Amino acid sequence: MEKIEHKMVAVNGLNMHIAELGQGPTILFIHGFPELWYSWRHQMVYLAERGYRAVAPDLRGYGDTTGAPINDPSKFSIFHIVGDVVALLEAIAPNEGKVFVVAHDWGAFIAWHLCLFRPDKVKALVNLSVHYHPRNSNMNPIEGLKALYGEDYYICRFQAQGDIEAEFAPIGAKSVLKKMLTYRDPAPFYFPKGKGLEAIADAPIALSTWLSEEELDYYASKFEQTGFTGALNYYRALSISSELTAPWTGAEVKVPTKFIVGEFDLVYHMQGAKEYIHNGGFKKYVPLLEEVVVLEGAAHFVNQERPDEISKHIYDFIQKF
Protein backbone atom coordinates (compact mmCIF):
# COMPACT_ATOMS: atom_id res chain seq x y z
CA MET A 1 0.00 0.00 0.00
CA GLU A 2 2.92 2.33 0.63
CA LYS A 3 3.58 2.39 -3.14
CA ILE A 4 0.24 4.08 -3.84
CA GLU A 5 0.74 7.71 -4.85
CA HIS A 6 -1.59 10.52 -3.84
CA LYS A 7 -2.27 13.77 -5.63
CA MET A 8 -4.82 16.54 -5.92
CA VAL A 9 -6.50 17.30 -9.26
CA ALA A 10 -8.61 20.35 -10.14
CA VAL A 11 -11.91 18.83 -11.27
CA ASN A 12 -15.27 20.50 -11.97
CA GLY A 13 -14.79 23.17 -9.29
CA LEU A 14 -13.36 20.70 -6.77
CA ASN A 15 -9.89 19.90 -5.53
CA MET A 16 -10.17 16.14 -5.93
CA HIS A 17 -7.92 13.73 -4.09
CA ILE A 18 -6.91 10.67 -6.10
CA ALA A 19 -4.85 7.60 -5.28
CA GLU A 20 -2.88 6.08 -8.14
CA LEU A 21 -0.74 3.02 -8.78
CA GLY A 22 0.75 1.32 -11.84
CA GLN A 23 1.29 1.92 -15.54
CA GLY A 24 -0.88 0.83 -18.45
CA PRO A 25 -4.56 1.09 -19.41
CA THR A 26 -6.49 3.12 -16.82
CA ILE A 27 -8.99 1.53 -14.46
CA LEU A 28 -11.12 4.05 -12.60
CA PHE A 29 -12.39 2.77 -9.24
CA ILE A 30 -15.47 4.52 -7.81
CA HIS A 31 -16.29 4.00 -4.13
CA GLY A 32 -19.62 3.83 -2.34
CA PHE A 33 -21.05 4.77 1.09
CA PRO A 34 -19.56 5.06 3.67
CA GLU A 35 -16.31 4.42 1.84
CA LEU A 36 -13.30 6.20 0.33
CA TRP A 37 -10.62 5.57 -2.32
CA TYR A 38 -9.20 3.29 0.40
CA SER A 39 -11.97 0.75 -0.22
CA TRP A 40 -10.14 -0.24 -3.41
CA ARG A 41 -6.63 -0.56 -1.94
CA HIS A 42 -6.43 -4.33 -2.49
CA GLN A 43 -7.71 -4.22 -6.08
CA MET A 44 -5.38 -1.35 -6.95
CA VAL A 45 -2.31 -3.34 -5.95
CA TYR A 46 -3.53 -6.52 -7.69
CA LEU A 47 -4.33 -4.79 -11.01
CA ALA A 48 -1.24 -2.57 -10.97
CA GLU A 49 0.92 -5.68 -10.61
CA ARG A 50 -0.73 -7.03 -13.77
CA GLY A 51 -0.07 -4.09 -16.05
CA TYR A 52 -2.85 -1.62 -15.36
CA ARG A 53 -2.97 1.92 -14.02
CA ALA A 54 -5.36 1.97 -11.07
CA VAL A 55 -6.90 5.33 -10.10
CA ALA A 56 -9.33 5.81 -7.20
CA PRO A 57 -10.70 9.21 -6.17
CA ASP A 58 -12.38 10.41 -3.02
CA LEU A 59 -15.73 11.52 -4.43
CA ARG A 60 -17.35 14.93 -3.94
CA GLY A 61 -17.95 15.47 -0.20
CA TYR A 62 -15.69 12.60 0.86
CA GLY A 63 -12.22 12.22 2.35
CA ASP A 64 -9.54 14.62 1.19
CA THR A 65 -11.54 16.00 -1.75
CA THR A 66 -12.51 19.60 -1.02
CA GLY A 67 -14.61 22.35 -2.56
CA ALA A 68 -18.06 20.73 -2.63
CA PRO A 69 -20.95 22.93 -1.38
CA ILE A 70 -21.77 20.63 1.53
CA ASN A 71 -24.76 22.66 2.71
CA ASP A 72 -26.56 22.36 -0.63
CA PRO A 73 -27.73 18.80 -1.37
CA SER A 74 -28.95 19.87 -4.82
CA LYS A 75 -25.27 20.10 -5.83
CA PHE A 76 -24.97 16.35 -5.33
CA SER A 77 -27.27 15.28 -8.16
CA ILE A 78 -26.20 12.44 -10.41
CA PHE A 79 -25.28 15.06 -13.04
CA HIS A 80 -22.87 16.80 -10.68
CA ILE A 81 -21.24 13.50 -9.69
CA VAL A 82 -20.96 12.13 -13.22
CA GLY A 83 -19.68 15.56 -14.24
CA ASP A 84 -16.90 15.16 -11.68
CA VAL A 85 -16.00 11.75 -13.07
CA VAL A 86 -15.93 12.91 -16.70
CA ALA A 87 -13.78 15.92 -15.78
CA LEU A 88 -11.45 13.65 -13.83
CA LEU A 89 -11.04 11.35 -16.83
CA GLU A 90 -10.26 14.34 -19.03
CA ALA A 91 -7.59 15.40 -16.53
CA ILE A 92 -5.92 12.03 -15.87
CA ALA A 93 -6.42 10.16 -19.16
CA PRO A 94 -6.86 12.78 -21.90
CA ASN A 95 -5.46 10.55 -24.62
CA GLU A 96 -7.09 7.24 -23.75
CA GLY A 97 -10.56 7.83 -25.07
CA LYS A 98 -12.16 5.00 -23.11
CA VAL A 99 -11.16 3.56 -19.72
CA PHE A 100 -12.21 0.60 -17.60
CA VAL A 101 -14.56 1.42 -14.72
CA VAL A 102 -15.02 -0.61 -11.53
CA ALA A 103 -17.53 0.56 -8.94
CA HIS A 104 -19.36 -0.45 -5.76
CA ASP A 105 -22.57 0.61 -4.01
CA TRP A 106 -23.18 4.35 -4.67
CA GLY A 107 -20.21 4.16 -7.00
CA ALA A 108 -22.13 1.57 -9.02
CA PHE A 109 -25.12 3.93 -9.28
CA ILE A 110 -22.73 6.62 -10.53
CA ALA A 111 -21.08 4.21 -12.98
CA TRP A 112 -24.42 3.09 -14.44
CA HIS A 113 -25.23 6.73 -15.15
CA LEU A 114 -21.76 7.48 -16.48
CA CYS A 115 -22.35 4.68 -18.99
CA LEU A 116 -25.87 5.95 -19.70
CA PHE A 117 -24.76 9.55 -20.30
CA ARG A 118 -21.25 9.01 -21.74
CA PRO A 119 -20.76 5.47 -23.06
CA ASP A 120 -17.96 6.92 -25.21
CA LYS A 121 -15.86 7.15 -22.03
CA VAL A 122 -16.12 3.54 -20.85
CA LYS A 123 -14.42 0.49 -22.38
CA ALA A 124 -16.00 -2.02 -20.00
CA LEU A 125 -17.66 -1.94 -16.59
CA VAL A 126 -17.49 -4.15 -13.51
CA ASN A 127 -20.19 -3.10 -11.05
CA LEU A 128 -20.60 -4.45 -7.53
CA SER A 129 -23.65 -4.66 -5.27
CA VAL A 130 -26.08 -2.19 -6.88
CA HIS A 131 -27.74 -3.38 -10.08
CA TYR A 132 -29.01 -1.00 -12.75
CA HIS A 133 -32.64 -0.20 -12.26
CA PRO A 134 -34.57 1.81 -14.85
CA ARG A 135 -36.11 5.10 -13.83
CA ASN A 136 -39.74 4.87 -12.70
CA SER A 137 -41.56 7.81 -14.26
CA ASN A 138 -44.58 7.26 -12.00
CA MET A 139 -42.87 7.25 -8.62
CA ASN A 140 -40.57 9.55 -6.67
CA PRO A 141 -37.82 7.18 -5.41
CA ILE A 142 -38.04 8.32 -1.78
CA GLU A 143 -41.82 8.05 -1.69
CA GLY A 144 -41.50 4.60 -3.23
CA LEU A 145 -39.07 3.48 -0.52
CA LYS A 146 -41.30 4.90 2.21
CA ALA A 147 -44.23 2.96 0.79
CA LEU A 148 -42.20 -0.26 0.73
CA TYR A 149 -40.22 -0.01 3.96
CA GLY A 150 -41.60 2.86 6.06
CA GLU A 151 -40.19 6.10 7.45
CA ASP A 152 -37.40 4.40 9.45
CA TYR A 153 -35.74 2.86 6.38
CA TYR A 154 -32.19 4.19 6.28
CA ILE A 155 -32.50 6.10 2.97
CA CYS A 156 -35.69 7.77 4.23
CA ARG A 157 -34.02 8.69 7.53
CA PHE A 158 -31.10 10.24 5.63
CA GLN A 159 -33.34 12.79 3.87
CA ALA A 160 -33.70 15.55 6.48
CA GLN A 161 -30.63 17.77 6.58
CA GLY A 162 -28.83 17.57 9.91
CA ASP A 163 -31.18 14.98 11.40
CA ILE A 164 -29.14 11.80 11.21
CA GLU A 165 -25.91 13.77 11.67
CA ALA A 166 -27.22 14.88 15.07
CA GLU A 167 -27.86 11.25 16.01
CA PHE A 168 -24.41 10.17 14.82
CA ALA A 169 -22.54 12.99 16.60
CA PRO A 170 -22.59 11.63 20.18
CA ILE A 171 -21.81 8.10 18.96
CA GLY A 172 -18.69 9.11 17.05
CA ALA A 173 -17.53 8.34 13.51
CA LYS A 174 -15.65 5.18 14.45
CA SER A 175 -18.65 3.49 16.08
CA VAL A 176 -20.95 4.52 13.22
CA LEU A 177 -18.56 3.16 10.61
CA LYS A 178 -17.91 -0.05 12.51
CA LYS A 179 -21.65 -0.79 12.61
CA MET A 180 -22.16 0.00 8.95
CA LEU A 181 -19.08 -1.66 7.49
CA THR A 182 -19.58 -4.89 9.43
CA TYR A 183 -23.34 -5.12 8.79
CA ARG A 184 -24.20 -8.53 7.33
CA ASP A 185 -27.97 -8.82 7.70
CA PRO A 186 -29.68 -9.08 4.28
CA ALA A 187 -32.87 -7.64 5.77
CA PRO A 188 -33.75 -3.96 5.20
CA PHE A 189 -31.51 -1.50 7.07
CA TYR A 190 -33.40 0.67 9.59
CA PHE A 191 -32.47 3.65 11.76
CA PRO A 192 -35.47 4.05 14.08
CA LYS A 193 -35.76 7.71 15.06
CA GLY A 194 -34.16 8.41 18.42
CA LYS A 195 -32.59 4.95 18.68
CA GLY A 196 -29.78 5.51 16.19
CA LEU A 197 -27.36 2.63 15.96
CA GLU A 198 -28.72 0.80 18.99
CA ALA A 199 -31.24 -0.90 16.72
CA ILE A 200 -28.42 -2.51 14.72
CA ALA A 201 -26.88 -5.63 16.21
CA ASP A 202 -23.12 -5.74 16.58
CA ALA A 203 -21.12 -7.87 14.18
CA PRO A 204 -20.73 -11.46 15.44
CA ILE A 205 -17.11 -10.71 16.32
CA ALA A 206 -15.48 -7.45 17.41
CA LEU A 207 -14.67 -6.63 13.81
CA SER A 208 -15.23 -8.53 10.62
CA THR A 209 -12.16 -10.54 9.72
CA TRP A 210 -11.46 -8.29 6.73
CA LEU A 211 -11.51 -5.01 8.64
CA SER A 212 -8.66 -4.45 11.09
CA GLU A 213 -8.64 -1.84 13.82
CA GLU A 214 -6.03 0.08 11.85
CA GLU A 215 -8.17 0.06 8.70
CA LEU A 216 -11.25 1.16 10.64
CA ASP A 217 -9.19 3.98 12.16
CA TYR A 218 -8.30 5.22 8.67
CA TYR A 219 -11.97 5.50 7.72
CA ALA A 220 -12.84 7.09 11.05
CA SER A 221 -10.10 9.72 10.76
CA LYS A 222 -11.43 10.86 7.39
CA PHE A 223 -15.09 10.98 8.44
CA GLU A 224 -14.14 12.82 11.63
CA GLN A 225 -12.44 15.34 9.35
CA THR A 226 -15.37 15.79 6.92
CA GLY A 227 -18.43 14.74 8.88
CA PHE A 228 -21.13 12.65 7.19
CA THR A 229 -23.12 15.42 5.47
CA GLY A 230 -21.33 15.26 2.11
CA ALA A 231 -21.86 11.52 1.90
CA LEU A 232 -25.51 11.78 2.97
CA ASN A 233 -26.20 14.44 0.36
CA TYR A 234 -26.06 11.75 -2.33
CA TYR A 235 -29.22 10.28 -0.80
CA ARG A 236 -30.77 13.72 -0.37
CA ALA A 237 -30.34 14.44 -4.08
CA LEU A 238 -32.03 11.21 -5.23
CA SER A 239 -35.37 12.89 -5.90
CA ILE A 240 -33.90 15.73 -7.93
CA SER A 241 -31.74 13.25 -9.83
CA SER A 242 -34.85 11.25 -10.66
CA GLU A 243 -36.61 14.36 -11.95
CA LEU A 244 -33.65 15.44 -14.07
CA THR A 245 -33.08 12.02 -15.66
CA ALA A 246 -36.57 11.99 -17.20
CA PRO A 247 -35.10 12.18 -20.74
CA TRP A 248 -33.39 8.82 -20.13
CA THR A 249 -36.58 6.98 -19.13
CA GLY A 250 -36.42 3.54 -20.73
CA ALA A 251 -32.84 4.05 -21.99
CA GLU A 252 -30.40 1.14 -22.03
CA VAL A 253 -26.86 0.96 -20.66
CA LYS A 254 -24.83 -0.15 -23.68
CA VAL A 255 -21.40 -0.92 -22.25
CA PRO A 256 -19.93 -4.45 -21.78
CA THR A 257 -20.65 -5.26 -18.15
CA LYS A 258 -19.99 -7.78 -15.42
CA PHE A 259 -22.06 -7.58 -12.23
CA ILE A 260 -21.03 -9.03 -8.86
CA VAL A 261 -23.12 -9.19 -5.69
CA GLY A 262 -22.76 -10.89 -2.32
CA GLU A 263 -25.25 -13.60 -1.37
CA PHE A 264 -26.17 -11.66 1.79
CA ASP A 265 -26.06 -8.16 0.29
CA LEU A 266 -29.05 -6.15 1.50
CA VAL A 267 -29.47 -4.63 -2.01
CA TYR A 268 -29.72 -8.12 -3.52
CA HIS A 269 -32.51 -8.85 -1.04
CA MET A 270 -34.58 -5.73 -1.78
CA GLN A 271 -38.10 -6.47 -2.94
CA GLY A 272 -38.06 -7.84 -6.50
CA ALA A 273 -34.27 -7.50 -6.94
CA LYS A 274 -33.41 -11.19 -7.43
CA GLU A 275 -36.22 -11.71 -9.92
CA TYR A 276 -35.17 -8.63 -11.89
CA ILE A 277 -31.48 -9.60 -11.89
CA HIS A 278 -31.94 -13.25 -12.86
CA ASN A 279 -35.15 -13.37 -14.91
CA GLY A 280 -34.35 -11.06 -17.81
CA GLY A 281 -35.20 -7.56 -16.56
CA PHE A 282 -31.59 -6.62 -15.87
CA LYS A 283 -30.38 -7.95 -19.23
CA LYS A 284 -33.15 -6.03 -21.00
CA TYR A 285 -31.82 -2.70 -19.76
CA VAL A 286 -28.13 -3.69 -19.84
CA PRO A 287 -28.04 -5.64 -23.11
CA LEU A 288 -24.23 -6.06 -23.02
CA LEU A 289 -24.37 -7.65 -19.56
CA GLU A 290 -22.05 -10.63 -19.96
CA GLU A 291 -22.06 -12.17 -16.50
CA VAL A 292 -23.78 -12.02 -13.11
CA VAL A 293 -21.78 -13.43 -10.20
CA VAL A 294 -23.36 -14.11 -6.79
CA LEU A 295 -20.60 -14.65 -4.22
CA GLU A 296 -21.65 -17.28 -1.70
CA GLY A 297 -21.29 -16.20 1.91
CA ALA A 298 -20.37 -12.60 1.05
CA ALA A 299 -22.30 -9.53 2.18
CA HIS A 300 -22.43 -5.93 0.96
CA PHE A 301 -18.78 -4.82 1.10
CA VAL A 302 -17.56 -7.59 -1.19
CA ASN A 303 -14.57 -5.69 -2.55
CA GLN A 304 -13.07 -5.53 0.96
CA GLU A 305 -14.50 -8.74 2.40
CA ARG A 306 -13.27 -10.88 -0.53
CA PRO A 307 -10.49 -8.74 -2.06
CA ASP A 308 -8.55 -11.40 -3.96
CA GLU A 309 -11.66 -12.98 -5.42
CA ILE A 310 -13.02 -9.63 -6.58
CA SER A 311 -9.64 -8.61 -8.00
CA LYS A 312 -9.48 -11.81 -10.06
CA HIS A 313 -13.04 -11.32 -11.33
CA ILE A 314 -12.13 -7.81 -12.48
CA TYR A 315 -8.90 -8.94 -14.12
CA ASP A 316 -10.49 -11.89 -15.91
CA PHE A 317 -13.18 -9.66 -17.37
CA ILE A 318 -11.20 -6.61 -18.49
CA GLN A 319 -8.54 -8.78 -20.15
CA LYS A 320 -11.07 -9.45 -22.90
CA PHE A 321 -10.94 -5.85 -24.09
C-alpha positions as CSV (number, residue, x, y, z in Angstrom):
1,M,0.0,0.0,0.0
2,E,2.9,2.3,0.6
3,K,3.6,2.4,-3.1
4,I,0.2,4.1,-3.8
5,E,0.7,7.7,-4.8
6,H,-1.6,10.5,-3.8
7,K,-2.3,13.8,-5.6
8,M,-4.8,16.5,-5.9
9,V,-6.5,17.3,-9.3
10,A,-8.6,20.3,-10.1
11,V,-11.9,18.8,-11.3
12,N,-15.3,20.5,-12.0
13,G,-14.8,23.2,-9.3
14,L,-13.4,20.7,-6.8
15,N,-9.9,19.9,-5.5
16,M,-10.2,16.1,-5.9
17,H,-7.9,13.7,-4.1
18,I,-6.9,10.7,-6.1
19,A,-4.8,7.6,-5.3
20,E,-2.9,6.1,-8.1
21,L,-0.7,3.0,-8.8
22,G,0.7,1.3,-11.8
23,Q,1.3,1.9,-15.5
24,G,-0.9,0.8,-18.4
25,P,-4.6,1.1,-19.4
26,T,-6.5,3.1,-16.8
27,I,-9.0,1.5,-14.5
28,L,-11.1,4.1,-12.6
29,F,-12.4,2.8,-9.2
30,I,-15.5,4.5,-7.8
31,H,-16.3,4.0,-4.1
32,G,-19.6,3.8,-2.3
33,F,-21.0,4.8,1.1
34,P,-19.6,5.1,3.7
35,E,-16.3,4.4,1.8
36,L,-13.3,6.2,0.3
37,W,-10.6,5.6,-2.3
38,Y,-9.2,3.3,0.4
39,S,-12.0,0.8,-0.2
40,W,-10.1,-0.2,-3.4
41,R,-6.6,-0.6,-1.9
42,H,-6.4,-4.3,-2.5
43,Q,-7.7,-4.2,-6.1
44,M,-5.4,-1.3,-6.9
45,V,-2.3,-3.3,-6.0
46,Y,-3.5,-6.5,-7.7
47,L,-4.3,-4.8,-11.0
48,A,-1.2,-2.6,-11.0
49,E,0.9,-5.7,-10.6
50,R,-0.7,-7.0,-13.8
51,G,-0.1,-4.1,-16.1
52,Y,-2.8,-1.6,-15.4
53,R,-3.0,1.9,-14.0
54,A,-5.4,2.0,-11.1
55,V,-6.9,5.3,-10.1
56,A,-9.3,5.8,-7.2
57,P,-10.7,9.2,-6.2
58,D,-12.4,10.4,-3.0
59,L,-15.7,11.5,-4.4
60,R,-17.4,14.9,-3.9
61,G,-18.0,15.5,-0.2
62,Y,-15.7,12.6,0.9
63,G,-12.2,12.2,2.4
64,D,-9.5,14.6,1.2
65,T,-11.5,16.0,-1.7
66,T,-12.5,19.6,-1.0
67,G,-14.6,22.3,-2.6
68,A,-18.1,20.7,-2.6
69,P,-20.9,22.9,-1.4
70,I,-21.8,20.6,1.5
71,N,-24.8,22.7,2.7
72,D,-26.6,22.4,-0.6
73,P,-27.7,18.8,-1.4
74,S,-29.0,19.9,-4.8
75,K,-25.3,20.1,-5.8
76,F,-25.0,16.3,-5.3
77,S,-27.3,15.3,-8.2
78,I,-26.2,12.4,-10.4
79,F,-25.3,15.1,-13.0
80,H,-22.9,16.8,-10.7
81,I,-21.2,13.5,-9.7
82,V,-21.0,12.1,-13.2
83,G,-19.7,15.6,-14.2
84,D,-16.9,15.2,-11.7
85,V,-16.0,11.7,-13.1
86,V,-15.9,12.9,-16.7
87,A,-13.8,15.9,-15.8
88,L,-11.4,13.6,-13.8
89,L,-11.0,11.3,-16.8
90,E,-10.3,14.3,-19.0
91,A,-7.6,15.4,-16.5
92,I,-5.9,12.0,-15.9
93,A,-6.4,10.2,-19.2
94,P,-6.9,12.8,-21.9
95,N,-5.5,10.5,-24.6
96,E,-7.1,7.2,-23.8
97,G,-10.6,7.8,-25.1
98,K,-12.2,5.0,-23.1
99,V,-11.2,3.6,-19.7
100,F,-12.2,0.6,-17.6
101,V,-14.6,1.4,-14.7
102,V,-15.0,-0.6,-11.5
103,A,-17.5,0.6,-8.9
104,H,-19.4,-0.5,-5.8
105,D,-22.6,0.6,-4.0
106,W,-23.2,4.4,-4.7
107,G,-20.2,4.2,-7.0
108,A,-22.1,1.6,-9.0
109,F,-25.1,3.9,-9.3
110,I,-22.7,6.6,-10.5
111,A,-21.1,4.2,-13.0
112,W,-24.4,3.1,-14.4
113,H,-25.2,6.7,-15.1
114,L,-21.8,7.5,-16.5
115,C,-22.3,4.7,-19.0
116,L,-25.9,6.0,-19.7
117,F,-24.8,9.6,-20.3
118,R,-21.2,9.0,-21.7
119,P,-20.8,5.5,-23.1
120,D,-18.0,6.9,-25.2
121,K,-15.9,7.2,-22.0
122,V,-16.1,3.5,-20.9
123,K,-14.4,0.5,-22.4
124,A,-16.0,-2.0,-20.0
125,L,-17.7,-1.9,-16.6
126,V,-17.5,-4.2,-13.5
127,N,-20.2,-3.1,-11.0
128,L,-20.6,-4.5,-7.5
129,S,-23.7,-4.7,-5.3
130,V,-26.1,-2.2,-6.9
131,H,-27.7,-3.4,-10.1
132,Y,-29.0,-1.0,-12.8
133,H,-32.6,-0.2,-12.3
134,P,-34.6,1.8,-14.9
135,R,-36.1,5.1,-13.8
136,N,-39.7,4.9,-12.7
137,S,-41.6,7.8,-14.3
138,N,-44.6,7.3,-12.0
139,M,-42.9,7.3,-8.6
140,N,-40.6,9.5,-6.7
141,P,-37.8,7.2,-5.4
142,I,-38.0,8.3,-1.8
143,E,-41.8,8.1,-1.7
144,G,-41.5,4.6,-3.2
145,L,-39.1,3.5,-0.5
146,K,-41.3,4.9,2.2
147,A,-44.2,3.0,0.8
148,L,-42.2,-0.3,0.7
149,Y,-40.2,0.0,4.0
150,G,-41.6,2.9,6.1
151,E,-40.2,6.1,7.4
152,D,-37.4,4.4,9.4
153,Y,-35.7,2.9,6.4
154,Y,-32.2,4.2,6.3
155,I,-32.5,6.1,3.0
156,C,-35.7,7.8,4.2
157,R,-34.0,8.7,7.5
158,F,-31.1,10.2,5.6
159,Q,-33.3,12.8,3.9
160,A,-33.7,15.6,6.5
161,Q,-30.6,17.8,6.6
162,G,-28.8,17.6,9.9
163,D,-31.2,15.0,11.4
164,I,-29.1,11.8,11.2
165,E,-25.9,13.8,11.7
166,A,-27.2,14.9,15.1
167,E,-27.9,11.2,16.0
168,F,-24.4,10.2,14.8
169,A,-22.5,13.0,16.6
170,P,-22.6,11.6,20.2
171,I,-21.8,8.1,19.0
172,G,-18.7,9.1,17.1
173,A,-17.5,8.3,13.5
174,K,-15.7,5.2,14.4
175,S,-18.7,3.5,16.1
176,V,-21.0,4.5,13.2
177,L,-18.6,3.2,10.6
178,K,-17.9,-0.1,12.5
179,K,-21.6,-0.8,12.6
180,M,-22.2,0.0,8.9
181,L,-19.1,-1.7,7.5
182,T,-19.6,-4.9,9.4
183,Y,-23.3,-5.1,8.8
184,R,-24.2,-8.5,7.3
185,D,-28.0,-8.8,7.7
186,P,-29.7,-9.1,4.3
187,A,-32.9,-7.6,5.8
188,P,-33.7,-4.0,5.2
189,F,-31.5,-1.5,7.1
190,Y,-33.4,0.7,9.6
191,F,-32.5,3.7,11.8
192,P,-35.5,4.1,14.1
193,K,-35.8,7.7,15.1
194,G,-34.2,8.4,18.4
195,K,-32.6,5.0,18.7
196,G,-29.8,5.5,16.2
197,L,-27.4,2.6,16.0
198,E,-28.7,0.8,19.0
199,A,-31.2,-0.9,16.7
200,I,-28.4,-2.5,14.7
201,A,-26.9,-5.6,16.2
202,D,-23.1,-5.7,16.6
203,A,-21.1,-7.9,14.2
204,P,-20.7,-11.5,15.4
205,I,-17.1,-10.7,16.3
206,A,-15.5,-7.5,17.4
207,L,-14.7,-6.6,13.8
208,S,-15.2,-8.5,10.6
209,T,-12.2,-10.5,9.7
210,W,-11.5,-8.3,6.7
211,L,-11.5,-5.0,8.6
212,S,-8.7,-4.5,11.1
213,E,-8.6,-1.8,13.8
214,E,-6.0,0.1,11.8
215,E,-8.2,0.1,8.7
216,L,-11.3,1.2,10.6
217,D,-9.2,4.0,12.2
218,Y,-8.3,5.2,8.7
219,Y,-12.0,5.5,7.7
220,A,-12.8,7.1,11.1
221,S,-10.1,9.7,10.8
222,K,-11.4,10.9,7.4
223,F,-15.1,11.0,8.4
224,E,-14.1,12.8,11.6
225,Q,-12.4,15.3,9.3
226,T,-15.4,15.8,6.9
227,G,-18.4,14.7,8.9
228,F,-21.1,12.7,7.2
229,T,-23.1,15.4,5.5
230,G,-21.3,15.3,2.1
231,A,-21.9,11.5,1.9
232,L,-25.5,11.8,3.0
233,N,-26.2,14.4,0.4
234,Y,-26.1,11.7,-2.3
235,Y,-29.2,10.3,-0.8
236,R,-30.8,13.7,-0.4
237,A,-30.3,14.4,-4.1
238,L,-32.0,11.2,-5.2
239,S,-35.4,12.9,-5.9
240,I,-33.9,15.7,-7.9
241,S,-31.7,13.2,-9.8
242,S,-34.8,11.2,-10.7
243,E,-36.6,14.4,-11.9
244,L,-33.6,15.4,-14.1
245,T,-33.1,12.0,-15.7
246,A,-36.6,12.0,-17.2
247,P,-35.1,12.2,-20.7
248,W,-33.4,8.8,-20.1
249,T,-36.6,7.0,-19.1
250,G,-36.4,3.5,-20.7
251,A,-32.8,4.1,-22.0
252,E,-30.4,1.1,-22.0
253,V,-26.9,1.0,-20.7
254,K,-24.8,-0.1,-23.7
255,V,-21.4,-0.9,-22.2
256,P,-19.9,-4.4,-21.8
257,T,-20.7,-5.3,-18.2
258,K,-20.0,-7.8,-15.4
259,F,-22.1,-7.6,-12.2
260,I,-21.0,-9.0,-8.9
261,V,-23.1,-9.2,-5.7
262,G,-22.8,-10.9,-2.3
263,E,-25.2,-13.6,-1.4
264,F,-26.2,-11.7,1.8
265,D,-26.1,-8.2,0.3
266,L,-29.1,-6.2,1.5
267,V,-29.5,-4.6,-2.0
268,Y,-29.7,-8.1,-3.5
269,H,-32.5,-8.8,-1.0
270,M,-34.6,-5.7,-1.8
271,Q,-38.1,-6.5,-2.9
272,G,-38.1,-7.8,-6.5
273,A,-34.3,-7.5,-6.9
274,K,-33.4,-11.2,-7.4
275,E,-36.2,-11.7,-9.9
276,Y,-35.2,-8.6,-11.9
277,I,-31.5,-9.6,-11.9
278,H,-31.9,-13.3,-12.9
279,N,-35.1,-13.4,-14.9
280,G,-34.4,-11.1,-17.8
281,G,-35.2,-7.6,-16.6
282,F,-31.6,-6.6,-15.9
283,K,-30.4,-8.0,-19.2
284,K,-33.1,-6.0,-21.0
285,Y,-31.8,-2.7,-19.8
286,V,-28.1,-3.7,-19.8
287,P,-28.0,-5.6,-23.1
288,L,-24.2,-6.1,-23.0
289,L,-24.4,-7.6,-19.6
290,E,-22.1,-10.6,-20.0
291,E,-22.1,-12.2,-16.5
292,V,-23.8,-12.0,-13.1
293,V,-21.8,-13.4,-10.2
294,V,-23.4,-14.1,-6.8
295,L,-20.6,-14.7,-4.2
296,E,-21.6,-17.3,-1.7
297,G,-21.3,-16.2,1.9
298,A,-20.4,-12.6,1.0
299,A,-22.3,-9.5,2.2
300,H,-22.4,-5.9,1.0
301,F,-18.8,-4.8,1.1
302,V,-17.6,-7.6,-1.2
303,N,-14.6,-5.7,-2.5
304,Q,-13.1,-5.5,1.0
305,E,-14.5,-8.7,2.4
306,R,-13.3,-10.9,-0.5
307,P,-10.5,-8.7,-2.1
308,D,-8.5,-11.4,-4.0
309,E,-11.7,-13.0,-5.4
310,I,-13.0,-9.6,-6.6
311,S,-9.6,-8.6,-8.0
312,K,-9.5,-11.8,-10.1
313,H,-13.0,-11.3,-11.3
314,I,-12.1,-7.8,-12.5
315,Y,-8.9,-8.9,-14.1
316,D,-10.5,-11.9,-15.9
317,F,-13.2,-9.7,-17.4
318,I,-11.2,-6.6,-18.5
319,Q,-8.5,-8.8,-20.1
320,K,-11.1,-9.5,-22.9
321,F,-10.9,-5.8,-24.1
